[in-house]
Amino acid sequence: MGKNNLKGSLILSFGALIWGFAFVAQSAAKAVPPMTLNFLRFAISAAVLAVVLKIFGVKTHEPIFPRDKSQLKTALIAGIVCGAMLALSANLQQAGINSYPNNVSAEARAGFLTALYVILVPIISSVFGRKIHPFVWLSVVFALLGVYMLCAWGGFYGIYIGDVLLFSCALGFSIQILCVEKYCDSIGGLRLSFLEFLFCSLFSFIASCVFELGKINIADIKSAIPSILFLGVMSGGVGYTLQIVGQKYAEASVASIAMSLESVFAAIGGWLILSHALRWYEIIGCVMVFAAIITAQLPEFRKSGN
C-alpha cells in the first residue's frame, strides 16, 4: 500500500471508529423516540457542517448555498431527495436498535446488518443494467450465512423485529448511497452532506410531531444529551469531514474497506462500554458478514492494482 493510501486509511479508520461507537451512543439513547433523536442529532450535524463549509468557503470563496438559481434548485432537490432517504433509513435503524431487549447486543447487530448496504448497492445497481461481479454473488452467500448465524441460530424465534427493521434500513441506505452518487459531483460532497442532514432533520422533526408528540419526555432527552452531542458533532460533523479528507488520499477500494470497519468497532464498543458480550454463534455471524463486506469490495480493489 502506498504512502497516500496509508495516510487515507488511517484517517478513514478513525472515522470508522467514530461511526462504530455512534451505534453505542444510539443504543445508550434508546429512551428517546427514534424520530425525535434523529431530528436533534442531524440538526446538530447540519450546524457543524455549516461551520465547516463556511471555513472552506473562506478559502474557495464558495457560499454555503449556490448563488446561481439553477444550481440552487439542483442543490435543494438533491438535499430533499437524499435527506428523505437518510431520514427513512436512519429512523428505521434507530427504531430497530430501540426494539431489542436489553440482553441483546443491539449495537453489534445494527453495525453488521446496516453494513449489508455494501452488498446491496451493487445488486440494486444491477437492476439498472450494471453487471454484478462473481465476487459479489459470493459475498451474498457469506452474508446470508452470517445473518443466519447472527440472527436465527437455533430456530426462527431468534429473529427479532429489530433485525427486520435493520435490514430494511440497510436497503434504504443502499438507495440513499445511489442518490448521493447521482448528485455528489454536481454540488460537492460537503455541501450535499450539509443539505442532506438539514432536510433529514426537518423530515424527522415533522414525523416526530405527527407520530411521537405524546411519547417525548424532556427528562429522557436531558439524560441522553451526551449521546446526542456525540452523534451530532462527532458522527455527523467530524466523521463525514474525515471521510471527505481521507478519500482525497486513499483510492476508492481502499477507502471502502477502511470505512467498513465501523461494524467491527460497533461490536467492540458495545462490549467495552455497555458490557454487551456476543454469543459464540453471533461472533461467527459477525465474522461472516464482515467477510461478505470485504469480498463484495474485492473487484474494485483488484481494479486499483493493489
Secondary structure, DSSP 8 states (H G I E B T S, - for coil): --HHHHHHHHHHHHHHHHHHHHHHHHHHTTTS-HHHHHHHHHHHHHHHHHHHHHHHHHHH---SS-SSHHHHHHHHHHHHHHHHHHHHHHHHHHHHHHHS-TTS-HHHHHHHHHTTHHHHHHHHHHHTT----HHHHHHHHHHHHHHHHHHTTTSGGG--HHHHHHHHHHHHHHHHHHHHHHHHHHH-HHHHHHHHHHHHHHHHHHHHHHHSGGG--HHHHHHTHHHHHIIIIIIIIIHHHHHHHHHHHS-HHHHHHHHTTHHHHHHHHHHHHS-----HHHHHHHHHHHHHHHHHHHHHHHHTT-
